Amino acid sequence: MLNNKEQQVLNIIQSFQAENGYSPTFSDIADALNLKSKATISYYIKALKEKGYIHIPKGKRKHIEIIDQADNEQHNLLHLPLVGTIAAGLPLEAYEVIETIDLSELLNMPDRYLLKISGNSMQDSGILDSDLVLIQKQHVARNGQIVVALIDEKEATLKEFKMQDNKTVTLIPHNEDLPPMIYPAHRVSIQGVYLGMRLDRSFLL
């Protein structure tokens, strides 16, 4: 969001370009604002660039391009891979990336991806069938974390993780109607940890 001065500078650039067919100089903008310092204009120009409202091509210091904000919002969306469907019931086979989902820049962190939930075994934590959940890729987890667990290298499920004596892994559903899933530790590998964010898929359509 622009402050008042930044918006004024942007308006001046747009009006000047519309009237003259080329970009104003810093002196032109300073004159329009009744300012004597071009350094102040440089500060506002830098702010407009950083906020994605203008672009100055390399080697063309006197040329200012106005960025359409509809295009700018699309450009700034984060593309996270939707890698398939994860069982929140019985395990399903793990899948490769099938599409990408756009999210905000707040999620722009390495090794994050989305999974679509199938089933209601995690419903007591508010993770429902067809939700999208945000996962941090990692191969270790603490007891009590909700994890993506890969069973026998072929079936993935989302459950609360509990390790006992490094010998037994219990995958605990958050649904009182379903029993825990217990496996020898060597049969289970951690593929990621749930970051506590879920989205109703219809929100993104």
N, C-alpha and C positions, 0 to 999 in steps of 0.2 A: 504494500500500500504506500502511496506517495504522500509526503507532507505537502503543505500549501505551496511552498517555494518550488519544490520539485515539480508539482503539477503546473505551476505557472511557466516554468522553463519548458516543459513538454508542450504546453499550449502554444508558446511563442514559436518553438521549432516547427510545429505543425502548421501554424498560420503563415509563417514566413515561407515555408516550402510551397504551400498552396498558392501564395501570391506571386512568388518569384521563380518557382521551378527548380530551386537549388537550396542548399542548406545555409542557415545563418552562421556567421562567425561568432566566436565568443564575445567579440566587441558588439556585434549586433544584438546579442541576447542581453548583454550588460546594459546597453542603451535602452532596450525595451523595458528593463526592470529599474532603470534610473540608478544603476550601480556603477561605481568607478573601477572596481577590482575584477579583473578577468579571472583571478585565482578563485574567487567565490563561485563564478560560473563553472570553472573546472570541477569544483567540488560537486555541484549539482549534476553536471554531465556524468561524472563518475558514478554517482548514486543511481541515475537513470539506467546506466549500463548494467550495474550490478543487480538491479531489480528487474532487468529484462525488458525495459521499455524502449531502448534504443540500441543500435549497433553501429559502430564506426569501423568500417573495413580496414584491414591492415594496409598501411601506406596511403590512406585517404583521410587524413586528419580533418579535412574541411567538408567531408561528406558524412551526414548523419542519416541513418536509416531508422524509420519508425517501425517498431515491431508490433504487428497486429496481436492483441492480447489473447484472442481466441487461439491463434497459432502458438503463442507463447505458453499458454496453459497446457496445450497438448504436448509441446516440446519438453516442458518441465516435468511431465508425469513420469513416474518411475515404472519401469517394466520389470516385474518379477515373474519368474517362471512358475506356471501352474503345472506341477509335475505329475498330476494324476489324482486318483481317488484313494483316500486312506480309510480303512475300516474303523469305525467306532462301534463295532459289533464283532462278528467273526472276521478273522484276517482275510485280506484280499491280496492278490498278487501285486507287487510293486510295479510301477510304470515309469517310462521315460517322460520327458517334457512333452506336453501336448499342445500348449498354447501359452500366451503371456497375459498377465493381468496388470493394468496400470494402477499404481497407487501413488501416494504423495511422496515428496522428497524426504519426509521424516523416516521413511522406511529404507532409505538409500544406504544400506549397510551391507558389507560383504557376506556371502554365504547364507542369504535368506531366501526363502521360497514359500510358495503357497501349496497347501493340500486341500482338496475338497473332501468333506466328511461324508461317509456312507454309514448309516446306522445311528443308533441312539444310546450307545453304551456310555457316552460321556455327557449325557443330558443334564445330570445334576450339577455339572460345572458350566452349564449354559452352552455347551458345544453340541449343536443339533445337526440332524441329517441335512446335507446339502450346504452347510456352512463352509466358508473358506477359513482356514486357520494359518497363521503365520508361524513359520518354523525357522529356527536357527540351526544350520547344519553343524553338527558336532558328534563325536563318537563316545563321549563320556556323559554321565548324568548322576545326579545325587538322588538319594531316596526321597520320594515325595514329588519329584518333578514329573510333569506329563511329557512323554517322549514318543517319538516315532521309533518303534521297535521292529526290527526285521527278524523274522523267525525262520530258521532253517534256510537263510539266504534267499528266500523267495516270497514270503508273505509279510506284509507290513500292517501294523495296527497302531492306533493312538491310544495309549493307556498311561496311568500313573505307574512309575517305575519303583520297584523295591528289590534290592539285592540282599541276599542273606548268606553270610559266610563265604562270599565269592563263589558259591556253588549253585545257588538256586536263584532264579529271577522270577518274581511275581509281577504280573501285569494286571493292574487293578482297574476295573471299569468304575466309572462314577454313575452307576445305575444300580440301585439296591436290588433289582430283580435279576442281576447277572452275577455269576460267580467269578472270582479271580482266575487268571490263567497262569499256571505254574509250569516253568520249564527249567531244565538244567541250564546253567549259565552259558555253556558253550553253544547252545542253540539260538541264543538271542544276541543280536548286535544293535547298538544304538545308532540311529541314523540322524537324529536331530532332536531338539528340545522345543516344545511349544512355548511361544513367547507371550501368551495371554491375550492375543488379539484374534477376534473372529469377525467375519463379515457374512451377512446373509447374501447369498449369491445374487439375489434379485436386486440388491443395492447397486451392483455393477453392470446391470443390463440396461 
